[in-house]
Amino acid sequence: MTDNQKNHKPATSSQKPTLGFTLMELMLAIVILGLVVTTVLASFNAVFSTTDALESNSQIYEMAKNCLKRMTLDLESAYVALPPLYKPPEFDDPPNDYRIVGSSEDSGGTGFAQLRFTSRAHLPLFDSTKGGVAEIVYYLIARENGSLVLKRSDNLYPYPEFEEKGRDPTLCERVKSLAFKYYDAEGSEYEAWDSESSEYEYATPASIAIQLEIVDDGGSQYFGTLVKLPVQRPKIE
């Protein structure tokens, strides 16, 4: 054997063999990934839930705004008979066509109010072009699921006896309660009103407040406005 052969050593690699992940490391990685995915999904759900809530609130607000706008237009165009054309009714006289009558009932915290008056804000339906002073009635009806719907009856003279009709336009849905407050010329507040009654001295209210409660997914939202009538019949002694 030569000296070169004696001094020659086999070549060795300086790199260690590559090792894979252990089972523990894989499980830890899966747990971390699961936490990240859960957090991301929860964030998305929160965003979507907030978006849905905002859209629902926006729809309710828009519905309430349109409802109160329509009622305000009706009341700001209210028509009443004034003296000397108007005379207090005798015992057997029929009620005046242009009366204002508001009733209020409460059942389990739910207000079932109704308001009847006459107004120049008639809305022709079914391609009708007729106009004039209309009898308008706001009333609530209950649906099969228990929710309340605010309806608007609108009839030209001669005014028929009031009855609830399915074809009457809907002003607002998902109503929980409806209330009207009536104020005389001195600012005194009343829960109801009847301009054909001696109790109110045959006067009409100076202004009417509307209080509307609408149900949403998180509870209730409250809306209201105060409308000053264009004309008021003073008290008749």
N, CA and C of each residue as an Amber inpcrd file, in Angstrom:
protein
   711
   0.8770000  -1.1810000   0.0000000   0.0000000   0.0000000   0.0000000
   0.8970000   1.2080000   0.0000000   0.6210000   2.1280000  -0.8770000
   1.4440000   3.3290000  -0.9920000   1.0740000   4.3050000   0.0820000
   1.9790000   5.2960000   0.2910000   1.6950000   6.3420000   1.3010000
   0.4500000   7.1180000   0.9410000   0.2180000   7.3410000  -0.4030000
  -0.9950000   8.0870000  -0.8020000  -2.2450000   7.3320000  -0.4300000
  -2.1690000   5.9780000  -0.5670000  -3.3530000   5.1810000  -0.2140000
  -3.5830000   5.1830000   1.2790000  -2.4390000   5.1890000   2.0580000
  -2.6000000   5.1970000   3.5170000  -3.2020000   6.5030000   3.9950000
  -2.7880000   7.6210000   3.3920000  -3.2720000   8.9300000   3.8550000
  -4.6710000   9.2590000   3.3210000  -5.1550000   8.5090000   2.3670000
  -6.4890000   8.8090000   1.7890000  -7.5980000   8.2880000   2.6800000
  -8.5180000   9.1970000   3.0170000  -9.6990000   8.8300000   3.8180000
 -10.9580000   9.0540000   2.9800000 -11.9230000   8.2130000   3.1580000
 -13.1580000   8.3880000   2.3720000 -13.8330000   9.7180000   2.6800000
 -14.4020000  10.3520000   1.6660000 -15.0750000  11.6470000   1.8420000
 -16.3460000  11.4720000   2.6380000 -16.5900000  12.4230000   3.5290000
 -17.8260000  12.3990000   4.3360000 -18.6260000  13.6640000   4.0650000
 -19.9560000  13.6020000   4.1560000 -20.8430000  14.7690000   3.9380000
 -20.8940000  15.6110000   5.1860000 -20.8530000  16.9400000   5.0200000
 -20.9480000  17.8620000   6.1560000 -22.3960000  18.1420000   6.5360000
 -23.4430000  17.7130000   5.7470000 -24.8700000  17.9550000   6.0280000
 -25.4620000  16.7650000   6.7560000 -26.2360000  17.1150000   7.7830000
 -26.9740000  16.0880000   8.5190000 -28.2300000  15.7370000   7.7460000
 -28.6980000  14.5340000   7.8550000 -29.9460000  14.1750000   7.1680000
 -31.1230000  15.0150000   7.6710000 -32.0370000  15.4630000   6.7510000
 -33.1990000  16.2970000   7.0990000 -34.2080000  15.4680000   7.8820000
 -34.6630000  16.0730000   9.0090000 -35.6650000  15.3920000   9.8460000
 -37.0420000  15.9700000   9.5810000 -38.1630000  15.2180000   9.5980000
 -39.5300000  15.6870000   9.4150000 -40.1090000  16.2420000  10.7230000
 -41.4010000  16.7820000  10.6400000 -42.0730000  17.2780000  11.8330000
 -42.4860000  16.1080000  12.7030000 -42.4150000  16.3240000  13.9830000
 -42.8990000  15.2930000  14.9040000 -44.4130000  15.3680000  14.9760000
 -45.0370000  14.3480000  15.4900000 -46.4920000  14.3060000  15.6460000
 -46.9750000  15.4320000  16.5440000 -46.2160000  15.7270000  17.5870000
 -46.5940000  16.7920000  18.5110000 -46.5930000  18.1410000  17.8080000
 -45.5760000  18.3650000  16.9540000 -45.5030000  19.6270000  16.2330000
 -46.6580000  19.7670000  15.2480000 -47.0310000  18.6690000  14.5840000
 -48.1680000  18.7110000  13.6550000 -49.4670000  19.0310000  14.3780000
 -49.6580000  18.3940000  15.5240000 -50.8880000  18.6330000  16.2940000
 -50.9440000  20.0800000  16.7710000 -49.8080000  20.6160000  17.2180000
 -49.7750000  21.9970000  17.6720000 -50.0900000  22.9590000  16.5220000
 -49.5480000  22.6490000  15.3360000 -49.8150000  23.4940000  14.1690000
 -51.2890000  23.4710000  13.7980000 -51.9010000  22.2790000  13.8980000
 -53.3330000  22.1630000  13.5770000 -54.1760000  22.9510000  14.5720000
 -53.8150000  22.8910000  15.8620000 -54.5600000  23.6300000  16.8880000
 -54.4680000  25.1300000  16.6370000 -53.2470000  25.6050000  16.3240000
 -53.0540000  27.0320000  16.0550000 -53.8510000  27.4660000  14.8290000
 -53.8170000  26.6190000  13.7760000 -54.5780000  26.9320000  12.5690000
 -56.0700000  26.9930000  12.8640000 -56.5420000  26.0510000  13.7080000
 -57.9520000  26.0420000  14.0720000 -58.3620000  27.3040000  14.8170000
 -57.5060000  27.7650000  15.7200000 -57.7900000  28.9940000  16.4600000
 -57.8550000  30.1980000  15.5310000 -56.9180000  30.2500000  14.5820000
 -56.8990000  31.3670000  13.6350000 -58.1610000  31.3710000  12.7830000
 -58.5280000  30.1870000  12.2570000 -59.7250000  30.0950000  11.4110000
 -60.9700000  30.4680000  12.1970000 -61.0570000  29.9860000  13.4590000
 -62.2200000  30.2960000  14.2960000 -62.3330000  31.7890000  14.5460000
 -61.1950000  32.4300000  14.8200000 -61.1960000  33.8720000  15.0620000
 -61.6340000  34.6460000  13.8270000 -61.1160000  34.2250000  12.6600000
 -61.4740000  34.9060000  11.4140000 -62.9630000  34.7510000  11.1160000
 -63.4850000  33.5190000  11.2810000 -64.9020000  33.2810000  11.0160000
 -65.7860000  34.0630000  11.9820000 -65.3720000  34.1240000  13.2470000
 -66.1390000  34.8940000  14.2280000 -66.1760000  36.3660000  13.8580000
 -65.0540000  36.8740000  13.3530000 -65.0010000  38.2720000  12.9240000
 -65.9420000  38.5120000  11.7510000 -65.9380000  37.5640000  10.7760000
 -66.8460000  37.6930000   9.6360000 -68.2990000  37.6400000  10.0850000
 -68.6350000  36.7150000  10.9980000 -70.0040000  36.6130000  11.4930000
 -70.4340000  37.8860000  12.1880000 -69.5090000  38.4600000  12.9730000
 -69.8340000  39.7090000  13.6690000 -70.1000000  40.8270000  12.6720000
 -69.2750000  40.8780000  11.6140000 -69.4620000  41.9060000  10.5910000
 -70.7870000  41.7160000   9.8780000 -71.0940000  40.4660000   9.4860000
 -72.3450000  40.2010000   8.7840000 -73.5500000  40.4770000   9.6780000
 -73.4560000  40.0920000  10.9720000 -74.5570000  40.3440000  11.9040000
 -74.7860000  41.8370000  12.0640000 -73.7030000  42.5850000  12.1800000
 -73.8220000  44.0400000  12.2970000 -74.4300000  44.6390000  11.0380000
 -74.0030000  44.1390000   9.8900000 -74.5380000  44.6330000   8.6130000
 -76.0330000  44.3460000   8.5080000 -76.4410000  43.1220000   8.8770000
 -77.8570000  42.7650000   8.8400000 -78.6620000  43.6570000   9.7840000
 -78.1180000  43.8900000  10.9700000 -78.8150000  44.7390000  11.9400000
 -78.9630000  46.1620000  11.4260000 -77.8940000  46.6790000  10.8070000
 -77.9460000  48.0260000  10.2600000 -78.9630000  48.1230000   9.1330000
 -78.9910000  47.0890000   8.2740000 -79.9570000  47.0950000   7.1730000
 -81.3850000  47.0270000   7.7120000 -81.6020000  46.1830000   8.7490000
 -82.9330000  46.0810000   9.3460000 -83.3490000  47.4020000   9.9730000
 -82.4190000  48.0230000  10.7230000 -82.7250000  49.3130000  11.3410000
 -82.9970000  50.3800000  10.2960000 -82.2420000  50.3260000   9.2060000
 -82.4450000  51.2980000   8.1400000 -83.8200000  51.1400000   7.4980000
 -84.2430000  49.8930000   7.2780000 -85.5570000  49.6370000   6.6950000
 -86.6710000  50.1020000   7.6250000 -86.5170000  49.8340000   8.9220000
 -87.5240000  50.2590000   9.8900000 -87.5920000  51.7790000   9.9420000
 -86.4220000  52.4220000   9.9710000 -86.3890000  53.8850000  10.0110000
 -87.0670000  54.4700000   8.7710000 -86.7740000  53.9070000   7.6020000
 -87.3550000  54.4140000   6.3640000 -88.8680000  54.2200000   6.3600000
 -89.3330000  53.0610000   6.8420000 -90.7630000  52.7870000   6.8930000
 -91.4630000  53.7570000   7.8390000 -90.8800000  53.9700000   9.0280000
 -91.4700000  54.8880000  10.0040000 -91.4770000  56.3190000   9.4750000
 -90.3860000  56.7160000   8.8140000 -90.3000000  58.0730000   8.2580000
 -91.3920000  58.3030000   7.2190000 -91.5860000  57.3410000   6.3130000
 -92.6120000  57.4830000   5.2840000 -94.0130000  57.4880000   5.8950000
 -94.2090000  56.6650000   6.9300000 -95.5080000  56.6050000   7.6000000
 -95.8440000  57.9450000   8.2470000 -94.9260000  58.4870000   9.0200000
 -95.1760000  59.7580000   9.7010000 -95.2910000  60.9100000   8.7010000
 -94.5670000  60.8220000   7.6060000 -94.6730000  61.8550000   6.5770000
 -96.0690000  61.8700000   5.9740000 -96.6100000  60.6840000   5.6760000
 -97.9530000  60.6020000   5.1080000 -99.0030000  61.1300000   6.0960000
 -98.8770000  60.7460000   7.3530000 -99.8370000  61.1860000   8.3620000
 -99.7350000  62.6970000   8.5960000 -98.5220000  63.2160000   8.5420000
 -98.3350000  64.6580000   8.7010000 -98.9970000  65.4180000   7.5630000
 -98.8160000  64.9420000   6.3220000 -99.4500000  65.5830000   5.1700000
-100.9710000  65.5530000   5.2930000-101.5060000  64.4310000   5.7600000
-102.9600000  64.3150000   5.9370000-103.4680000  65.3270000   6.9590000
-102.7880000  65.3850000   8.1120000-103.2530000  66.2500000   9.1930000
-103.0290000  67.7260000   8.8810000-101.9660000  68.0320000   8.1620000
-101.7250000  69.4260000   7.7900000-102.7260000  69.9180000   6.7460000
-103.4930000  68.9970000   6.1650000-104.5470000  69.3520000   5.2100000
-105.9320000  69.0930000   5.7920000-106.0100000  68.9630000   7.1040000
-107.2860000  68.6450000   7.7610000-108.3220000  69.7330000   7.4860000
-109.5620000  69.2800000   7.3540000-110.6690000  70.1910000   7.0920000
-111.6890000  70.0580000   8.2110000-112.1340000  71.1990000   8.7530000
-113.1730000  71.1830000   9.7980000-114.2180000  72.2450000   9.4610000
-115.4440000  72.0060000   9.9060000-116.5290000  72.9720000   9.7190000
-116.4550000  74.0160000  10.8240000-116.5440000  75.2870000  10.4440000
-116.4340000  76.3870000  11.3900000-117.7640000  77.1240000  11.5140000
-118.0070000  77.7780000  12.6400000-119.1990000  78.6310000  12.7660000
-119.1160000  79.7630000  11.7230000-120.2210000  80.2580000  11.1960000
-121.5890000  79.9120000  11.5950000-122.1590000  78.6920000  10.8800000
-121.3880000  78.1240000   9.9230000-121.9030000  76.9300000   9.2520000
-122.0320000  75.7720000  10.2140000-121.1210000  75.7020000  11.1610000
-121.1870000  74.6150000  12.1350000-122.0420000  75.0350000  13.3160000
-122.9000000  74.1190000  13.7370000-123.7130000  74.3150000  14.9320000
-123.6250000  73.0490000  15.7730000-123.5390000  73.1800000  17.0850000
-123.4900000  71.9870000  17.9480000-124.6990000  71.0950000  17.7010000
-124.4930000  69.7950000  17.7050000-125.5950000  68.8780000  17.4050000
-126.6580000  68.8690000  18.5010000-127.8970000  68.7240000  18.0600000
-128.9790000  68.4980000  19.0080000-128.9910000  67.0290000  19.4070000
-129.8940000  66.6740000  20.2710000-129.9200000  65.3240000  20.8360000
-130.0120000  64.2490000  19.7670000-130.8690000  64.4610000  18.7740000
-131.1000000  63.4240000  17.7660000-130.4360000  63.7350000  16.4270000
-129.5370000  64.7050000  16.3870000-128.8600000  65.0480000  15.1420000
-127.7860000  64.0110000  14.8100000-127.6060000  63.7460000  13.5130000
-126.4810000  62.8750000  13.1240000-125.1660000  63.6200000  13.3600000
-124.0680000  62.9180000  13.5310000-122.7870000  63.5970000  13.7570000
-122.3580000  64.3730000  12.5230000-121.6410000  65.4460000  12.7330000
-121.1580000  66.2700000  11.6440000-120.1800000  65.4750000  10.7760000
-120.2870000  65.6550000   9.4690000-119.4130000  64.9120000   8.5590000
-117.9440000  65.2620000   8.7550000-117.6760000  66.4890000   9.1690000
-116.3020000  66.9700000   9.2470000-115.7850000  66.9780000  10.6920000
-116.1410000  65.9770000  11.4290000-115.7320000  65.8520000  12.8310000
-114.3320000  65.2390000  12.9500000-113.7440000  65.4260000  14.1150000
-112.4860000  64.7860000  14.4620000-112.7270000  63.9350000  15.6920000
-112.5120000  62.6280000  15.5470000-112.7580000  61.6960000  16.6430000
-111.5420000  60.7970000  16.8070000-110.9970000  60.7940000  17.9980000
-109.8580000  59.9340000  18.2930000-110.1210000  59.1210000  19.5310000
-109.9100000  57.8160000  19.4470000-110.1170000  56.9200000  20.5850000
-108.7960000  56.2620000  20.9420000-108.7040000  55.8090000  22.1830000
-107.4650000  55.1930000  22.6490000-107.8000000  54.0240000  23.5550000
-107.2040000  52.8670000  23.2500000-107.3620000  51.6800000  24.0790000
-105.9810000  51.1140000  24.3790000-105.8670000  50.4740000  25.5450000
-104.5910000  49.8750000  25.9410000-104.8500000  48.4550000  26.4210000
-104.0770000  47.5120000  25.8860000-104.2050000  46.1150000  26.2820000
-102.8240000  45.5210000  26.4740000-102.4740000  45.2650000  27.7080000
-101.1810000  44.6540000  27.9960000-100.0060000  45.4760000  27.5420000
-100.1260000  46.8050000  27.6440000 -99.0280000  47.6660000  27.2290000
 -99.0290000  48.0150000  25.7600000-100.0080000  47.4980000  25.0090000
-100.1200000  47.7900000  23.5860000-101.2220000  48.8080000  23.3630000
-100.8870000  49.9170000  22.6960000-101.8720000  50.9470000  22.4360000
-102.5760000  50.7240000  21.1080000-103.9000000  50.6280000  21.1760000
-104.7170000  50.4530000  19.9710000-105.4960000  51.7450000  19.7470000
-104.8770000  52.7050000  19.1160000-105.5240000  53.9910000  18.8910000
-106.1530000  54.0240000  17.5020000-107.1670000  54.8740000  17.3840000
-107.8160000  55.0840000  16.0930000-108.1420000  56.5610000  15.9700000
-107.9660000  57.0910000  14.7730000-108.2300000  58.5140000  14.5280000
-109.0160000  58.6690000  13.2470000-110.1230000  59.4400000  13.3680000
-110.9700000  59.7220000  12.2090000-111.0620000  61.2330000  12.0380000
-110.8380000  61.7270000  10.8160000-110.9500000  63.1520000  10.5240000
-111.1690000  63.3120000   9.0260000-111.3690000  64.5480000   8.5940000
-111.5150000  64.8120000   7.1700000-110.3510000  65.6910000   6.7060000
-109.9560000  65.4840000   5.4430000-108.7520000  66.1470000   4.9390000
-108.8470000  66.3420000   3.4320000-108.1360000  67.3540000   2.9700000
-108.0540000  67.5950000   1.5320000-106.9690000  66.7410000   0.8770000
-106.2690000  65.9230000   1.6610000-105.1530000  65.1150000   1.1490000
-105.6350000  63.7550000   0.6600000-106.6930000  63.7630000  -0.1300000
-107.2190000  62.5040000  -0.6860000-106.2150000  61.9020000  -1.6610000
-106.0570000  60.5810000  -1.5800000-105.1760000  59.8620000  -2.5090000
-106.0470000  59.0200000  -3.4360000-106.2000000  59.4390000  -4.6760000
-107.0150000  58.6550000  -5.6130000-106.3940000  57.2900000  -5.8600000
-107.2390000  56.2700000  -5.9140000-106.7750000  54.9170000  -6.1790000
-107.4220000  54.3920000  -7.4500000-106.7970000  53.3590000  -8.0020000
-107.3430000  52.6580000  -9.1680000-107.6020000  53.6240000 -10.3340000
-106.6180000  54.4970000 -10.6100000-106.6680000  55.4270000 -11.7400000
-107.8020000  56.4440000 -11.6310000-108.3280000  56.6460000 -10.4240000
-109.3710000  57.6470000 -10.2440000-108.7450000  59.0330000 -10.2550000
-109.4700000  60.0000000 -10.8110000-108.9790000  61.3840000 -10.8470000
-109.8130000  62.3000000  -9.9520000-110.7440000  61.7200000  -9.2050000
-111.6030000  62.5380000  -8.3490000-110.8060000  63.1310000  -7.1960000
-111.2290000  64.3140000  -6.7810000-110.6250000  64.9630000  -5.6350000
-111.7020000  65.4790000  -4.7050000-111.2950000  66.0630000  -3.6050000
-112.2580000  66.6040000  -2.6600000-111.8240000  66.3560000  -1.2330000
-112.7180000  66.6340000  -0.3210000-112.4540000  66.4200000   1.1000000
-112.7710000  64.9640000   1.4300000-111.7860000  64.2530000   1.9050000
-111.9320000  62.8230000   2.1590000-112.0330000  62.5370000   3.6500000
-112.7460000  61.4790000   3.9680000-112.7410000  60.9640000   5.3370000
-111.5630000  60.0040000   5.4510000-110.6750000  60.2820000   6.3930000
-109.4890000  59.4570000   6.6070000-109.5610000  58.8250000   7.9910000
-109.2710000  57.5420000   8.0440000-109.2600000  56.8140000   9.3180000
-107.9610000  56.0390000   9.4190000-107.2440000  56.2400000  10.5110000
-106.0670000  55.4160000  10.8280000-106.5060000  54.3540000  11.8180000
-106.1730000  53.1050000  11.5300000-106.5590000  52.0230000  12.4310000
-105.5670000  50.8810000  12.3390000-105.5550000  50.0510000  13.3610000
-104.6480000  48.8980000  13.4330000-105.4230000  47.6060000  13.2250000
-104.8000000  46.6670000  12.5270000-105.3640000  45.3280000  12.4150000
-104.2720000  44.3240000  12.7920000-104.6920000  43.1970000  13.3290000
-103.7430000  42.1550000  13.7390000-103.6770000  41.0800000  12.6650000
-102.4630000  40.6590000  12.3490000-102.2810000  39.5570000  11.4140000
-102.2740000  38.2410000  12.1680000-102.2490000  37.1460000  11.4020000
-102.3010000  35.8240000  12.0230000-101.1030000  35.5500000  12.9160000
 -99.9450000  36.1380000  12.5800000 -98.7470000  35.9150000  13.3920000
 -98.6920000  36.8090000  14.6250000 -99.7380000  37.6140000  14.8210000
 -99.8080000  38.4600000  16.0080000 -99.2750000  39.8610000  15.8120000
 -98.6080000  40.1450000  14.7010000 -98.0820000  41.4790000  14.4590000
 -99.2100000  42.4260000  14.0610000 -99.0000000  43.7130000  14.2960000
-100.0000000  44.7270000  13.9880000 -99.5970000  45.5070000  12.7400000
-100.5960000  45.9150000  11.9980000-100.3860000  46.6790000  10.7720000
-101.2270000  47.9470000  10.8570000-100.6140000  49.0820000  10.5460000
-101.3260000  50.3570000  10.5400000-101.8930000  50.6000000   9.1510000
-103.2120000  50.7850000   9.0840000-103.9110000  50.9820000   7.8170000
-104.4560000  52.4040000   7.7100000-104.7200000  52.8150000   6.4860000
-105.2710000  54.1490000   6.2080000-106.4780000  54.0180000   5.2970000
-107.6470000  54.3310000   5.8370000-108.8760000  54.3380000   5.0460000
-109.0820000  55.7370000   4.4800000-109.5030000  55.8310000   3.2200000
-109.6250000  57.1190000   2.5270000-110.8490000  57.0550000   1.6230000
-111.9080000  57.8160000   1.9740000-113.1480000  57.7840000   1.1980000
-113.6580000  59.1990000   0.9620000-114.0850000  59.4560000  -0.2730000
-114.7020000  60.7330000  -0.6000000-116.1750000  60.7390000  -0.1910000
-116.7440000  61.9440000  -0.1560000-118.1580000  62.1130000   0.2020000
-119.0520000  61.4670000  -0.8680000-120.1490000  60.8580000  -0.5160000
-120.7080000  60.6550000   0.8320000-119.9330000  59.5730000   1.5960000
-119.6130000  59.8700000   2.8360000-118.7570000  58.9880000   3.6050000
-119.5260000  57.7510000   4.0740000-119.0210000  56.5730000   3.7230000
-119.7060000  55.3480000   4.1650000-119.4160000  55.0850000   5.6350000
-120.2090000  54.2150000   6.2180000-119.9320000  53.7970000   7.5890000
-118.5920000  53.0630000   7.6010000-117.7550000  53.4230000   8.5460000
-116.4040000  52.8740000   8.5400000-116.4050000  51.3730000   8.7980000
-115.5830000  50.6650000   8.0310000-115.3240000  49.2590000   8.2680000
-113.9160000  48.9370000   7.7790000-113.2810000  48.0110000   8.4500000
-111.9260000  47.6250000   8.0670000-111.9640000  46.8760000   6.7360000
-111.0670000  47.2780000   5.8390000-111.0190000  46.6500000   4.5200000
-109.5970000  46.1750000   4.2450000-109.4840000  44.9820000   3.7060000
-108.1690000  44.4490000   3.3810000-107.4660000  45.2470000   2.3070000
-108.2170000  45.9420000   1.4500000-107.6060000  46.6860000   0.3480000
-107.1170000  48.0740000   0.7690000-107.4320000  48.4890000   2.0050000
-106.9290000  49.7790000   2.4710000-105.4060000  49.7630000   2.4760000
-104.7880000  50.8490000   2.0310000-103.3180000  50.8880000   1.9910000
-102.6980000  50.7210000   3.3720000-101.5480000  50.0690000   3.4080000
-100.7860000  49.8900000   4.6510000 -99.8010000  51.0350000   4.8040000
 -99.8510000  51.6840000   5.9660000 -98.9020000  52.7540000   6.2540000
 -97.6410000  52.2270000   6.9180000 -97.7920000  51.2130000   7.7780000
 -96.6400000  50.7330000   8.5320000 -96.9080000  49.3060000   9.0080000
 -95.8660000  48.4800000   8.9840000 -95.9460000  47.1140000   9.4770000
 -95.1160000  46.9660000  10.7510000 -95.2280000  45.8010000  11.3720000
 -94.4660000  45.4660000  12.5750000 -94.7200000  46.4740000  13.7060000
 -95.9610000  46.9800000  13.7710000 -96.3130000  47.9630000  14.7890000
 -96.5790000  47.2540000  16.1140000 -96.0220000  47.7770000  17.1820000
 -96.3050000  47.2510000  18.5190000 -97.3580000  48.0870000  19.2270000
 -97.3010000  49.3970000  19.0400000 -98.3090000  50.2630000  19.6480000
 -98.4130000  51.5590000  18.8660000 -99.5910000  52.1700000  18.9430000
 -99.8660000  53.4500000  18.2940000-100.6710000  54.3000000  19.2620000
-100.2590000  55.5450000  19.4270000-100.9690000  56.4460000  20.3370000
-101.0200000  57.8400000  19.7360000-102.1280000  58.5260000  19.9960000
-102.2760000  59.9270000  19.6190000-102.4820000  60.7440000  20.8870000
-101.8780000  61.9080000  20.9330000-102.0950000  62.8680000  22.0050000
-102.6970000  64.1210000  21.3850000-103.7360000  64.6470000  22.0440000
-104.4540000  65.7940000  21.4990000-104.2430000  67.0000000  22.4100000
-104.0130000  68.1660000  21.7890000-103.7420000  69.3810000  22.5470000
-104.7150000  70.4750000  22.1270000-105.3170000  71.1220000  23.1260000
-106.2290000  72.2240000  22.8220000-105.4420000  73.5190000  22.6700000
-106.1520000  74.6230000  22.5020000-105.4920000  75.9020000  22.2530000
-104.6470000  76.3520000  23.4320000-104.9760000  75.8880000  24.6410000
-104.2120000  76.2640000  25.8380000-103.0460000  75.3180000  26.1010000
-102.9120000  74.2650000  25.2810000-101.8140000  73.3240000  25.4440000
-102.1200000  72.1610000  26.3590000-103.3450000  72.0340000  26.8340000
-103.7230000  70.8930000  27.6720000-103.7480000  69.6190000  26.8440000
-103.3060000  68.5220000  27.4450000-103.1770000  67.2480000  26.7310000
-104.3520000  66.3310000  27.0290000-104.7990000  65.6120000  25.9890000
-105.9110000  64.6650000  26.1270000-105.5270000  63.3470000  25.4580000
-106.0290000  62.2500000  26.0130000-105.7730000  60.9210000  25.4490000
-106.7160000  60.6010000  24.2980000-107.8730000  61.2580000  24.2670000
-108.8790000  61.0190000  23.2260000-109.5140000  62.3600000  22.8810000
-110.3340000  62.3330000  21.8170000-110.9920000  63.5770000  21.4070000
-112.2610000  63.2590000  20.6360000-113.2660000  64.1320000  20.7950000
-114.4970000  64.0350000  20.0150000-115.0380000  65.4420000  19.8330000
-114.9120000  65.9670000  18.6140000-115.3270000  67.3380000  18.3650000
-116.8460000  67.5020000  18.3450000-117.5840000  66.4050000  18.4690000
-119.0420000  66.4690000  18.5330000-119.5520000  66.3080000  19.9640000
-118.6530000  66.3700000  20.9230000-119.0190000  66.1410000  22.3160000
-118.9380000  67.4360000  23.1190000-119.8950000  67.6090000  24.0190000
-119.8770000  68.7700000  24.9090000-118.6920000  68.6990000  25.8680000
-118.1440000  67.4950000  26.0940000-116.9880000  67.3480000  26.9670000
-115.8110000  68.1680000  26.4520000-115.7110000  68.2960000  25.1270000
-114.6300000  69.0730000  24.5160000-115.1550000  70.4090000  23.9960000
-116.3650000  70.7460000  24.4060000-117.0070000  72.0100000  24.0420000
-117.0460000  72.2170000  22.5330000-117.2110000  71.0990000  21.8060000
-117.3960000  71.0890000  20.3550000-116.2220000  71.7100000  19.5920000
-115.0720000  71.7970000  20.2600000-113.8820000  72.3400000  19.6120000
-113.1260000  71.2190000  18.9060000-112.2090000  71.6060000  18.0340000
-111.2810000  70.6550000  17.4300000-109.9020000  70.8890000  18.0480000
-109.0520000  69.8870000  18.0740000-107.7260000  70.0840000  18.6770000
-106.8780000  71.0640000  17.8710000-105.9550000  71.7210000  18.5820000
-105.0380000  72.6410000  17.9060000-103.8760000  71.8830000  17.2760000
-103.4770000  70.7820000  17.9040000-102.3780000  69.9710000  17.3780000
-102.5490000  68.5330000  17.8520000-101.9160000  67.6240000  17.1350000
-102.0080000  66.1980000  17.4400000-100.6030000  65.5980000  17.3910000
-100.2340000  64.8750000  18.4470000 -98.9490000  64.1850000  18.4870000
 -99.1610000  62.7180000  18.1340000 -98.2360000  62.1750000  17.3660000
 -98.2900000  60.7660000  16.9620000 -97.1240000  60.0380000  17.6130000
 -97.4160000  58.9310000  18.2700000 -96.3800000  58.1090000  18.9010000
 -96.4870000  56.6960000  18.3350000 -95.4060000  56.2490000  17.7010000
 -95.4020000  54.9740000  16.9870000 -94.2700000  54.0980000  17.5130000
 -94.5990000  52.8690000  17.8770000 -93.5950000  51.9090000  18.3390000
 -93.5490000  50.7410000  17.3610000 -92.3460000  50.4740000  16.8330000
 -92.1650000  49.4150000  15.8380000 -91.2090000  48.3640000  16.3900000
 -91.5490000  47.1060000  16.1670000 -90.7450000  45.9970000  16.6710000
 -89.6010000  45.7190000  15.7100000 -88.3850000  45.5490000  16.2660000
 -87.2660000  45.0690000  15.4750000 -86.6840000  43.8310000  16.1480000
 -85.6110000  43.2860000  15.5810000 -85.0510000  42.0380000  16.0940000
 -84.4940000  42.1930000  17.5090000 -84.0930000  43.4130000  17.8660000
 -83.4950000  43.6150000  19.1760000 -84.4380000  44.1870000  20.2120000
 -85.6920000  44.4380000  19.8460000 -86.6410000  45.0280000  20.7880000
 -87.6200000  45.9190000  20.0610000 -87.6280000  47.2030000  20.4250000
 -88.5480000  48.1550000  19.8220000 -87.8360000  49.4550000  19.5160000
 -88.3490000  50.1420000  18.5120000 -87.8930000  51.4890000  18.1970000
 -89.0870000  52.4240000  18.2690000 -88.8580000  53.6300000  18.7770000
 -89.9320000  54.5850000  18.9840000 -89.7600000  55.7730000  18.0350000
 -90.8860000  56.2070000  17.4610000 -90.8930000  57.3310000  16.5380000
 -92.0840000  58.2170000  16.8800000 -91.9600000  59.4850000  16.5990000
 -93.0670000  60.3800000  16.8980000 -92.9060000  61.7300000  16.2370000
 -94.0060000  62.4610000  16.1780000 -93.9980000  63.8120000  15.6440000
 -95.2150000  64.5490000  16.1820000 -95.1660000  65.8560000  16.1210000
 -96.2710000  66.7170000  16.5450000 -96.7220000  67.5330000  15.3480000
 -98.0170000  67.4760000  15.0500000 -98.5550000  68.1610000  13.8680000
 -99.5450000  69.2290000  14.3140000 -99.3140000  70.4360000  13.8820000
-100.2520000  71.5240000  14.1390000-101.2950000  71.5570000  13.0290000
-102.5630000  71.5420000  13.4190000-103.6270000  71.5400000  12.4170000
-103.7420000  72.9220000  11.7710000-104.1130000  72.9620000  10.4860000
-104.1530000  74.2370000   9.7740000-105.2520000  75.1720000  10.2670000
-106.3020000  74.6030000  10.8490000-107.4160000  75.4140000  11.3420000
-107.9950000  74.7260000  12.5730000-108.5010000  75.5150000  13.5030000
-109.0910000  74.9580000  14.7100000-110.4390000  75.6240000  14.9780000
-111.4080000  74.7880000  15.2840000-112.6900000  75.3370000  15.7020000
-112.6200000  75.6410000  17.1860000-112.9100000  76.8760000  17.5830000
-112.8120000  77.2140000  18.9990000-113.9470000  76.5750000  19.8040000
-113.8010000  76.6350000  21.0950000-114.8230000  76.0750000  21.9720000
-116.1140000  76.8550000  21.8360000-117.2210000  76.1270000  21.8870000
-118.5420000  76.7120000  21.7790000-119.2850000  76.4590000  23.0830000
-119.6210000  77.4900000  23.7860000-120.3000000  77.3390000  25.0730000
-121.8000000  77.2570000  24.8960000
